[in-house]
Amino acid sequence: MTDDTTAAATPAPSPAEKPAALVFWRLLALVYDALPVVALWMLIGSAFVVGLYFLEHDRRAVVHPWSLAYVIEWALCWLVGGLYAVLSWHRGGQTLGMRPWRLHVTNDDGSRPGWRALWTRYAVGTLSLLAGGLGFWWAWFDRDRKTWHDRASGTVMRRRPKGT
């Protein structure tokens, strides 16, 4: 027999106390966010092709792997992808890919994260992806469902209930 008075006296968890979003929702948002990021990368790549066409003497010149132009192009792609994510998180707590699944990035206490935390989140998230997604899969074993980038930045991604 249970005591109903203790169950009624226990308050429901506040939004700040709810666990982080499941890996499944995070991966769906990541796939969705790949679309605008790849489009931005295509614009950067096109600008490099046009720029190299006019700068090179040989009109059939290509960007050779690990050349200076190659490294600059990828660094620019990484930076533009970061601007997309960080500006989206800072402005409204979510990117385009996070909206359909009601995911939001906040500090651990539920407040709006600062620029440093968001750039740290993006950088560690990049390393996590480069490690085969290990930092994302880490959330399956973490007691708070946090990824590497959640832990490193002091932020968390939560799924809000419908209607909020």
Backbone bond lengths (Angstrom), bond angles and torsions (degrees), N, CA, C in turn:
res aa  C-N    CA-C-N  psi(-1)  N-CA   C-N-CA  omega(-1)  CA-C   N-CA-C  phi
1 M - - - 1.445 - - 1.528 108.48 -
2 T 1.315 117.18 132.31 1.457 121.23 -177.99 1.514 110.63 -103.36
3 D 1.294 115.40 156.66 1.457 121.48 178.49 1.524 108.81 -91.63
4 D 1.332 117.96 110.33 1.464 122.66 -177.08 1.521 112.47 -70.40
5 T 1.317 118.24 -21.73 1.467 120.09 -178.41 1.522 111.05 -69.36
6 T 1.334 118.85 -34.83 1.472 120.03 178.85 1.508 110.88 -72.92
7 A 1.336 117.71 -34.16 1.454 120.01 178.52 1.529 110.66 -68.32
8 A 1.336 117.18 -37.80 1.452 120.32 -179.76 1.523 111.44 -72.91
9 A 1.340 117.32 -29.60 1.458 121.04 -177.74 1.523 112.74 -79.32
10 T 1.338 117.79 -16.86 1.462 121.16 -179.55 1.517 109.25 -78.98
11 P 1.348 116.93 117.56 1.467 118.47 -178.90 1.518 111.81 -72.60
12 A 1.330 115.22 154.94 1.465 120.28 176.36 1.522 108.38 -69.58
13 P 1.327 117.69 148.33 1.464 119.21 -179.18 1.524 111.22 -64.32
14 S 1.313 115.37 140.40 1.462 119.76 176.92 1.517 108.96 -74.38
15 P 1.350 118.03 163.78 1.461 120.30 179.56 1.528 112.59 -55.98
16 A 1.324 118.27 -31.87 1.453 121.15 -179.51 1.523 111.14 -70.92
17 E 1.353 118.00 -21.97 1.454 121.35 -177.84 1.525 112.90 -93.65
18 K 1.318 117.63 -9.54 1.459 119.96 -179.03 1.520 109.79 -67.93
19 P 1.332 117.29 147.03 1.462 119.44 -178.65 1.524 112.31 -68.02
20 A 1.303 114.42 162.15 1.465 121.25 179.40 1.525 110.36 -64.12
21 A 1.324 115.27 160.94 1.463 121.36 -179.66 1.526 110.66 -64.76
22 L 1.301 115.75 147.54 1.458 121.32 178.49 1.526 110.99 -66.81
23 V 1.325 115.60 154.91 1.462 121.83 -179.69 1.523 110.65 -57.58
24 F 1.313 117.60 -38.08 1.464 122.51 -179.78 1.525 111.40 -54.61
25 W 1.339 117.45 -48.12 1.462 121.26 -179.26 1.522 111.36 -67.32
26 R 1.311 116.40 -37.46 1.467 120.74 179.00 1.530 110.70 -63.49
27 L 1.324 116.40 -42.57 1.462 120.03 -178.69 1.525 111.53 -68.97
28 L 1.318 117.29 -36.88 1.470 119.88 175.09 1.529 110.43 -60.75
29 A 1.313 116.58 -44.62 1.462 120.49 179.15 1.527 110.78 -64.57
30 L 1.327 117.14 -38.83 1.462 121.43 -180.00 1.524 111.04 -63.89
31 V 1.321 117.24 -41.82 1.465 121.02 178.42 1.530 110.15 -65.07
32 Y 1.309 116.62 -43.26 1.461 121.26 179.43 1.533 110.04 -64.01
33 D 1.328 117.52 -41.84 1.465 121.49 179.97 1.522 112.80 -69.32
34 A 1.308 117.53 -18.18 1.466 119.89 178.41 1.534 110.54 -64.61
35 L 1.314 118.09 -28.86 1.467 120.70 -177.52 1.533 112.83 -63.37
36 P 1.327 120.43 -55.54 1.467 118.00 178.40 1.528 112.81 -67.03
37 V 1.327 117.57 -32.08 1.469 119.70 -179.99 1.526 110.15 -67.94
38 V 1.322 118.04 -43.17 1.469 120.52 178.01 1.528 110.07 -63.82
39 A 1.319 117.57 -36.93 1.470 120.14 176.65 1.530 110.80 -62.31
40 L 1.323 117.15 -42.02 1.472 120.44 176.23 1.522 110.98 -63.76
41 W 1.326 116.68 -40.63 1.469 120.88 178.55 1.526 110.79 -63.51
42 M 1.330 116.95 -36.56 1.468 120.32 178.51 1.530 110.51 -65.30
43 L 1.318 117.37 -38.22 1.466 120.55 175.87 1.527 110.78 -63.57
44 I 1.324 116.94 -42.39 1.469 120.77 178.21 1.517 110.06 -64.23
45 G 1.320 116.71 -45.50 1.468 120.58 178.45 1.514 112.01 -60.71
46 S 1.323 116.66 -40.91 1.467 120.38 177.97 1.521 111.08 -63.69
47 A 1.315 117.17 -41.37 1.467 120.73 177.93 1.524 110.64 -62.98
48 F 1.320 117.79 -38.53 1.462 121.05 177.79 1.526 111.05 -66.77
49 V 1.317 117.53 -41.57 1.467 120.81 179.42 1.525 110.11 -62.62
50 V 1.319 116.76 -47.68 1.469 120.59 179.58 1.528 110.14 -64.40
51 G 1.330 117.06 -44.00 1.460 120.65 179.45 1.516 112.62 -61.99
52 L 1.306 117.45 -44.37 1.465 120.71 179.20 1.522 111.59 -68.52
53 Y 1.312 116.65 -31.87 1.467 119.86 178.58 1.529 110.11 -61.49
54 F 1.323 116.15 -43.12 1.460 119.73 -178.37 1.527 113.24 -82.67
55 L 1.325 118.22 -23.43 1.460 120.78 -178.75 1.529 113.36 -87.87
56 E 1.309 117.41 -30.03 1.467 121.45 -176.39 1.525 110.69 -84.13
57 H 1.304 114.73 146.58 1.468 119.65 175.68 1.521 110.18 -76.53
58 D 1.314 116.08 -37.23 1.458 121.30 178.35 1.528 108.03 -87.78
59 R 1.311 117.44 113.33 1.467 121.57 -175.19 1.526 112.92 -66.88
60 R 1.327 118.45 -13.36 1.456 121.02 179.03 1.528 111.55 -100.41
61 A 1.303 116.98 18.17 1.460 120.47 -178.72 1.528 110.18 -67.33
62 V 1.303 115.26 142.79 1.457 121.56 177.41 1.528 108.09 -122.15
63 V 1.311 115.15 163.71 1.460 119.70 175.82 1.525 106.92 -82.84
64 H 1.305 116.31 112.73 1.464 120.80 -178.82 1.530 109.84 -79.33
65 P 1.334 116.18 142.55 1.468 119.40 179.40 1.526 111.48 -55.15
66 W 1.303 114.79 135.52 1.463 126.10 178.11 1.526 113.36 67.11
67 S 1.327 117.26 14.70 1.463 119.54 171.31 1.527 107.67 -76.72
68 L 1.315 116.70 168.51 1.461 120.60 -179.88 1.530 110.99 -60.12
69 A 1.334 117.40 -42.11 1.469 120.62 179.81 1.530 110.84 -63.41
70 Y 1.314 116.88 -38.21 1.467 122.22 179.00 1.528 110.42 -62.85
71 V 1.320 116.41 -47.95 1.459 121.21 -178.81 1.533 110.43 -65.14
72 I 1.322 116.76 -41.89 1.467 120.45 178.83 1.528 110.48 -63.64
73 E 1.322 116.60 -42.45 1.466 119.95 -179.92 1.522 111.25 -61.69
74 W 1.321 118.45 -46.38 1.463 120.84 -179.72 1.524 111.82 -68.86
75 A 1.329 116.93 -36.61 1.465 119.34 176.76 1.528 110.41 -63.75
76 L 1.314 116.40 -40.10 1.458 121.01 178.35 1.534 110.81 -66.26
77 C 1.322 116.46 -40.31 1.472 120.00 176.95 1.533 110.67 -62.18
78 W 1.340 116.59 -42.49 1.460 120.41 179.43 1.524 110.05 -64.20
79 L 1.322 116.56 -42.40 1.460 121.25 -179.21 1.529 111.47 -65.67
80 V 1.326 117.81 -43.24 1.464 121.07 179.02 1.526 111.03 -66.39
81 G 1.325 117.35 -39.15 1.463 120.09 174.54 1.521 111.12 -61.52
82 G 1.328 115.90 -39.39 1.455 120.86 177.10 1.517 112.52 -65.81
83 L 1.325 116.18 -41.20 1.467 119.67 177.45 1.521 110.82 -61.05
84 Y 1.330 116.47 -42.54 1.463 120.66 177.73 1.538 110.10 -58.04
85 A 1.330 116.77 -50.50 1.459 120.56 -176.03 1.524 111.71 -68.86
86 V 1.323 116.75 -50.75 1.464 120.75 -174.53 1.529 111.82 -65.55
87 L 1.318 117.03 -43.61 1.474 119.09 177.85 1.532 111.20 -63.51
88 S 1.325 116.67 -39.35 1.472 120.38 178.22 1.526 110.65 -64.47
89 W 1.336 116.76 -46.29 1.465 120.32 -179.97 1.527 110.95 -63.92
90 H 1.315 116.41 -39.75 1.462 119.32 -177.37 1.525 111.77 -71.53
91 R 1.313 116.38 -38.50 1.467 121.44 -177.17 1.525 111.93 -69.89
92 G 1.330 117.04 -48.75 1.461 118.56 -174.76 1.511 114.92 -138.37
93 G 1.318 117.24 6.43 1.451 120.11 178.55 1.516 114.94 82.82
94 Q 1.343 116.92 2.27 1.462 118.55 -178.03 1.523 111.42 -155.16
95 T 1.324 114.29 153.63 1.460 122.01 174.39 1.521 108.29 -94.31
96 L 1.326 116.78 177.16 1.468 120.01 176.92 1.525 111.76 -58.57
97 G 1.325 116.54 -39.56 1.458 120.74 -178.66 1.518 114.10 -70.25
98 M 1.311 116.95 -21.36 1.465 121.03 -179.46 1.526 112.39 -85.29
99 R 1.318 117.13 -20.64 1.469 120.92 -174.78 1.530 114.16 -63.38
100 P 1.339 119.47 -47.90 1.476 118.03 -177.29 1.529 113.43 -61.99
101 W 1.329 116.98 -24.71 1.467 120.32 -177.42 1.522 111.98 -106.80
102 R 1.335 117.09 12.21 1.466 123.60 174.17 1.527 113.01 56.33
103 L 1.323 116.37 39.57 1.460 121.28 178.27 1.526 109.56 -92.76
104 H 1.328 116.67 141.25 1.464 121.89 -179.60 1.524 109.32 -139.07
105 V 1.323 115.87 141.41 1.465 122.12 175.73 1.517 108.10 -99.35
106 T 1.324 115.76 127.34 1.462 122.22 175.94 1.520 108.58 -138.12
107 N 1.319 116.36 170.72 1.454 120.10 168.14 1.514 108.16 -68.36
108 D 1.310 116.82 168.01 1.465 120.46 179.13 1.525 112.14 -57.12
109 D 1.329 116.90 -32.77 1.466 120.72 -178.37 1.530 113.06 -86.77
110 G 1.333 117.99 2.58 1.454 121.80 178.21 1.517 114.28 94.16
111 S 1.332 118.22 -4.44 1.462 120.94 -179.91 1.535 110.72 -83.03
112 R 1.311 115.30 171.42 1.460 121.59 -179.10 1.535 110.01 -75.25
113 P 1.330 118.23 128.51 1.467 120.43 -178.88 1.522 112.31 -72.09
114 G 1.316 116.28 153.58 1.456 122.56 177.36 1.522 111.41 -85.84
115 W 1.323 114.68 173.71 1.464 120.81 -177.64 1.534 111.68 -60.34
116 R 1.321 117.27 -44.45 1.471 120.80 -177.44 1.535 110.67 -60.61
117 A 1.315 116.69 -45.19 1.467 120.61 179.31 1.526 111.24 -62.30
118 L 1.333 116.62 -40.04 1.467 119.89 -178.20 1.522 111.75 -70.69
119 W 1.339 118.00 -39.73 1.470 119.91 176.64 1.527 110.78 -68.15
120 T 1.330 117.21 -35.72 1.466 120.52 175.37 1.525 109.55 -63.68
121 R 1.325 116.25 -42.83 1.465 121.06 177.86 1.522 110.76 -58.34
122 Y 1.328 116.71 -45.26 1.464 120.41 -179.13 1.533 111.32 -66.14
123 A 1.328 117.53 -44.41 1.466 121.18 -178.12 1.528 111.65 -64.91
124 V 1.320 117.06 -45.95 1.467 119.88 -179.99 1.535 110.12 -69.86
125 G 1.329 117.70 -34.25 1.467 121.07 174.93 1.519 111.30 -61.99
126 T 1.332 116.51 -37.82 1.463 120.84 176.56 1.523 110.40 -63.33
127 L 1.323 116.33 -47.11 1.476 120.10 177.98 1.523 110.92 -61.35
128 S 1.312 116.20 -37.67 1.459 121.09 177.88 1.520 111.52 -61.45
129 L 1.331 116.49 -43.13 1.467 120.10 178.01 1.526 111.33 -66.94
130 L 1.337 115.94 -39.89 1.468 119.70 179.05 1.528 111.78 -64.58
131 A 1.321 116.34 -25.13 1.468 121.17 177.14 1.529 110.68 -88.13
132 G 1.313 117.03 26.75 1.463 121.16 177.96 1.516 112.98 74.91
133 G 1.337 117.26 22.61 1.452 120.50 179.71 1.519 113.86 80.10
134 L 1.325 116.71 12.48 1.465 120.74 -176.08 1.527 112.28 -57.29
135 G 1.327 116.92 -38.08 1.459 120.18 179.24 1.512 113.02 -65.96
136 F 1.332 117.47 -28.53 1.463 121.03 175.68 1.532 110.05 -75.66
137 W 1.334 116.00 -45.42 1.463 120.28 -178.88 1.523 111.19 -65.37
138 W 1.324 116.61 -22.74 1.457 121.76 177.90 1.536 110.60 -55.50
139 A 1.319 116.95 -32.53 1.465 121.43 -178.03 1.528 111.90 -61.62
140 W 1.311 118.34 -22.27 1.465 120.85 178.47 1.526 111.22 -66.80
141 F 1.336 116.02 -26.82 1.462 120.12 -175.55 1.528 112.67 -107.55
142 D 1.308 117.06 -13.14 1.456 121.97 -178.78 1.523 110.14 -74.75
143 R 1.324 117.06 136.60 1.472 120.26 -176.71 1.529 112.81 -63.95
144 D 1.343 117.37 -26.48 1.456 121.56 179.57 1.522 112.40 -103.39
145 R 1.329 117.70 8.78 1.470 124.30 -177.31 1.529 111.90 60.43
146 K 1.309 118.25 32.80 1.459 121.68 -179.15 1.520 111.38 -94.93
147 T 1.322 114.56 142.56 1.462 121.57 175.79 1.526 108.94 -87.59
148 W 1.340 115.27 175.99 1.466 119.22 177.31 1.521 110.96 -59.00
149 H 1.334 116.90 -43.04 1.458 119.27 -176.87 1.530 111.66 -72.18
150 D 1.319 118.36 -27.52 1.465 120.31 172.26 1.528 109.91 -63.45
151 R 1.311 115.28 -48.97 1.468 120.58 -177.87 1.528 111.60 -64.47
152 A 1.329 117.12 -45.63 1.467 120.89 -175.38 1.527 112.05 -66.93
153 S 1.320 117.80 -33.05 1.463 121.14 -174.93 1.526 114.04 -97.97
154 G 1.325 117.17 -10.34 1.461 119.29 -176.64 1.516 112.74 73.45
155 T 1.331 116.09 20.07 1.461 120.75 179.09 1.525 108.90 -112.27
156 V 1.307 115.13 171.55 1.456 120.33 177.62 1.525 108.54 -148.96
157 M 1.322 116.50 148.04 1.457 121.48 175.08 1.519 107.39 -106.32
158 R 1.327 114.70 122.27 1.456 120.32 -179.42 1.512 110.03 -118.24
159 R 1.311 115.28 152.57 1.472 121.33 175.26 1.518 107.43 -100.76
160 R 1.317 114.83 120.87 1.469 119.93 -178.62 1.519 110.12 -82.88
161 P 1.328 116.02 150.85 1.468 118.78 176.78 1.522 111.27 -68.17
162 K 1.318 116.00 160.24 1.467 120.65 178.55 1.509 109.99 -61.04
163 G 1.334 114.18 144.00 1.453 119.77 176.67 1.525 114.82 89.36
164 T 1.338 117.72 1.51 1.480 119.02 178.83 1.495 111.03 -113.85
